[in-house]
Amino acid sequence: MSNLLNDLKNADIGKVLENEPLSKHTTIRIGGPAEILIEPSNSEMLTKALEIIKTYGTKWRAIGRGSNLLVADKGIEGVVIKLGSGMDEMEIDGDVITVGGGYSIIKLATLISKRGLSGLEFSSGIPGSVGGAVYMNAGAHGSDMSKIVKKALVLFEDGTLEWLTNEELEFSYRTSVLQEKRPGICIQVVLQLQEGEKEDIVAVMQKNKDYRRDTQPWNFPCAGSIFRNPLPNYAGQLVEDAGLKGHRIGGAQVSDMHGNFIVNAGGASAQDVFDLIEFVKTKVFEKYGITMETEVEIIGSK
Ligand SMILES: Cc1cc2nc3c(=O)[nH]c(=O)nc-3n(C[C@H](O)[C@H](O)[C@H](O)COP(=O)(O)OP(=O)(O)OC[C@H]3O[C@@H](n4cnc5c(N)ncnc54)[C@H](O)[C@@H]3O)c2cc1C
């Protein structure tokens, strides 16, 4: 690993950190170290870094803003590639936006709402990156990324770059082709928005934000919804009806405000959260016979 570390450092590809605690890079503030974490300064550096990593045959994975991740306490072997500043260029051309995969989706939604561009109001309060939002087909309030993505530029493991159209991204409920069928790093996205009335757009954004503040635990670190909704049921409702709101294991607690959120109530380990997830799944299954699947992505060596 030390040769790879040196090669990455010498290649001048942006930030290169060793044994970097991932608790610093996840919104739930939990997670052991990445053996190596890099933050490329642009897409050329990202491509170069991937080439170097491949020559060593070392495992790697991309992350964005860590808002849908639960990283094990033992951390992650290999290289974590963080898409953040450097991968966040943005260009507006009328109602079409070309934006880097590392751009904050909240920042983008706020910025374009002030320009009278509509389509991203749903994302007000989703603390992810544009690339992570494409990967997850992030959504809320009856809309999601599939409604506005025209195409996405993806870097595949073999070093090829390809524009995938909206159809080729195969969006569905909280999923896209990038998750299993065609894994790759989304480095740029073209969004088709619509011109609208600035005041109306800003008002919808505010309404969505207020709704979150009233219903979600904004005052504790968390990773968003823990479970996928087992439609037609809602995970949060099942957890609440099973009497599990507020249930705590170690520092992890089912939020008092929303049954589908587990918060880091103070000093929680990933193991506390894993145990609480299993507890909730068991109780919901016992009561309703419904098997709940996690929406939050669990990564690292358990
Ligand atoms: C308070 C809170 C509220 C939330 N509300 C919502 C909501 O309403 N709706 C919703 O859908 N989600 C919600 N989320 C979850 C989360 O914000 C989204 O899933 C978001 O899209 C994740 O983006 P990220 O950049 O943080 O990805 P990360 O958490 O960093 O990574 C998640 C997955 O995406 C992959 N990924 C990240 N970036 C890229 C990239 N550039 N290319 C390819 N793969 C990539 C990673 O490999 C990983 O597998 C919420 C989270 C929080 C903390």
The ligand as an SDF file (V2000), in Angstrom:
LIG
                    3D

 53 58  0  0  0  0  0  0  0  0999 V2000
  -30.7760   14.4500    6.3930 C   0  0  0  0  0  0  0  0  0  0  0  0
  -30.8080   13.6470    5.1270 C   0  0  0  0  0  0  0  0  0  0  0  0
  -31.9340   13.6960    4.3140 C   0  0  0  0  0  0  0  0  0  0  0  0
  -31.9720   12.9400    3.1370 C   0  0  0  0  0  0  0  0  0  0  0  0
  -33.1010   13.0110    2.3610 N   0  0  0  0  0  0  0  0  0  0  0  0
  -33.1430   12.3250    1.2200 C   0  0  0  0  0  0  0  0  0  0  0  0
  -34.2970   12.3890    0.3760 C   0  0  0  0  0  0  0  0  0  0  0  0
  -35.2600   13.0820    0.6560 O   0  0  0  0  0  0  0  0  0  0  0  0
  -34.3060   11.6610   -0.7570 N   0  0  0  0  0  0  0  0  0  0  0  0
  -33.2490   10.8680   -1.1200 C   0  0  0  0  0  0  0  0  0  0  0  0
  -33.3080   10.2460   -2.1910 O   0  0  0  0  0  0  0  0  0  0  0  0
  -32.1590   10.7870   -0.3480 N   0  0  0  0  0  0  0  0  0  0  0  0
  -32.0780   11.4730    0.8080 C   0  0  0  0  0  0  0  0  0  0  0  0
  -30.9650   11.3780    1.6010 N   0  0  0  0  0  0  0  0  0  0  0  0
  -29.8900   10.4330    1.2460 C   0  0  0  0  0  0  0  0  0  0  0  0
  -28.7390   11.0120    0.3980 C   0  0  0  0  0  0  0  0  0  0  0  0
  -28.5990   12.4030    0.5910 O   0  0  0  0  0  0  0  0  0  0  0  0
  -28.8940   10.7050   -1.0970 C   0  0  0  0  0  0  0  0  0  0  0  0
  -28.9620    9.3110   -1.3220 O   0  0  0  0  0  0  0  0  0  0  0  0
  -27.7470   11.2860   -1.9280 C   0  0  0  0  0  0  0  0  0  0  0  0
  -28.0670   11.1460   -3.2840 O   0  0  0  0  0  0  0  0  0  0  0  0
  -26.3930   10.6070   -1.6790 C   0  0  0  0  0  0  0  0  0  0  0  0
  -25.3810   11.3940   -2.2970 O   0  0  0  0  0  0  0  0  0  0  0  0
  -23.9020   11.4410   -1.7200 P   0  0  0  0  0  0  0  0  0  0  0  0
  -23.0820   12.2820   -2.6070 O   0  0  0  0  0  0  0  0  0  0  0  0
  -23.9070   11.8280   -0.3000 O   0  0  0  0  0  0  0  0  0  0  0  0
  -23.4730    9.9180   -1.8910 O   0  0  0  0  0  0  0  0  0  0  0  0
  -22.6250    9.0440   -0.8590 P   0  0  0  0  0  0  0  0  0  0  0  0
  -23.4030    8.8430    0.3760 O   0  0  0  0  0  0  0  0  0  0  0  0
  -21.2600    9.5990   -0.7370 O   0  0  0  0  0  0  0  0  0  0  0  0
  -22.5590    7.6690   -1.6400 O   0  0  0  0  0  0  0  0  0  0  0  0
  -23.7370    6.8940   -1.8060 C   0  0  0  0  0  0  0  0  0  0  0  0
  -23.4930    5.9430   -2.9810 C   0  0  0  0  0  0  0  0  0  0  0  0
  -23.3790    6.7400   -4.1600 O   0  0  0  0  0  0  0  0  0  0  0  0
  -22.1750    6.4110   -4.8390 C   0  0  0  0  0  0  0  0  0  0  0  0
  -21.6690    7.6430   -5.4360 N   0  0  0  0  0  0  0  0  0  0  0  0
  -21.4490    8.8300   -4.8310 C   0  0  0  0  0  0  0  0  0  0  0  0
  -20.9900    9.7210   -5.7180 N   0  0  0  0  0  0  0  0  0  0  0  0
  -20.9030    9.0550   -6.9040 C   0  0  0  0  0  0  0  0  0  0  0  0
  -20.4930    9.4320   -8.2080 C   0  0  0  0  0  0  0  0  0  0  0  0
  -20.0840   10.6620   -8.4900 N   0  0  0  0  0  0  0  0  0  0  0  0
  -20.5450    8.4880   -9.1850 N   0  0  0  0  0  0  0  0  0  0  0  0
  -20.9720    7.2290   -8.9330 C   0  0  0  0  0  0  0  0  0  0  0  0
  -21.3740    6.8260   -7.7130 N   0  0  0  0  0  0  0  0  0  0  0  0
  -21.3390    7.7340   -6.7180 C   0  0  0  0  0  0  0  0  0  0  0  0
  -21.2250    5.8860   -3.7740 C   0  0  0  0  0  0  0  0  0  0  0  0
  -20.2900    4.9920   -4.3500 O   0  0  0  0  0  0  0  0  0  0  0  0
  -22.1830    5.1490   -2.8600 C   0  0  0  0  0  0  0  0  0  0  0  0
  -22.3780    3.8480   -3.3650 O   0  0  0  0  0  0  0  0  0  0  0  0
  -30.8730   12.1270    2.7770 C   0  0  0  0  0  0  0  0  0  0  0  0
  -29.7530   12.0730    3.5980 C   0  0  0  0  0  0  0  0  0  0  0  0
  -29.7170   12.8230    4.7590 C   0  0  0  0  0  0  0  0  0  0  0  0
  -28.4800   12.7820    5.6190 C   0  0  0  0  0  0  0  0  0  0  0  0
  1  2  1  0
  2  3  1  0
  2 52  2  0
  3  4  2  0
  4  5  1  0
  4 50  1  0
  5  6  2  0
  6  7  1  0
  6 13  1  0
  7  8  2  0
  7  9  1  0
  9 10  1  0
 10 11  2  0
 10 12  1  0
 12 13  2  0
 13 14  1  0
 14 15  1  0
 14 50  1  0
 15 16  1  0
 16 17  1  0
 16 18  1  0
 18 19  1  0
 18 20  1  0
 20 21  1  0
 20 22  1  0
 22 23  1  0
 23 24  1  0
 24 25  2  0
 24 26  1  0
 24 27  1  0
 27 28  1  0
 28 29  2  0
 28 30  1  0
 28 31  1  0
 31 32  1  0
 32 33  1  0
 33 34  1  0
 33 48  1  0
 34 35  1  0
 35 36  1  0
 35 46  1  0
 36 37  1  0
 36 45  1  0
 37 38  2  0
 38 39  1  0
 39 40  1  0
 39 45  2  0
 40 41  1  0
 40 42  2  0
 42 43  1  0
 43 44  2  0
 44 45  1  0
 46 47  1  0
 46 48  1  0
 48 49  1  0
 50 51  2  0
 51 52  1  0
 52 53  1  0
M  END
$$$$
